């Protein structure tokens, strides 16, 4: 039996007021050890955009998210949670956690 790679995110919407903060949870299972983790945002009627990955430096994060978005990768717990500080209206979107390689 082969174990598949997967990510799990809570399916309920997160509702914030402007200037509030939250943590979006992502847990994963993987058979490999060299996989990378990503967070994507998808605005309405737009293609998904990479926010950051497990190896992103502050300067790698798109300007729209710099100084407000960060992620915490805990390998032993197999989690990659996204922290959003000081939410603004344009943050209203769909967020995806992904384990590479992705298609």
Order of alpha helices (4+ residues) and beta strands (2+ residues): beta-beta-beta-beta-beta-beta-beta-beta
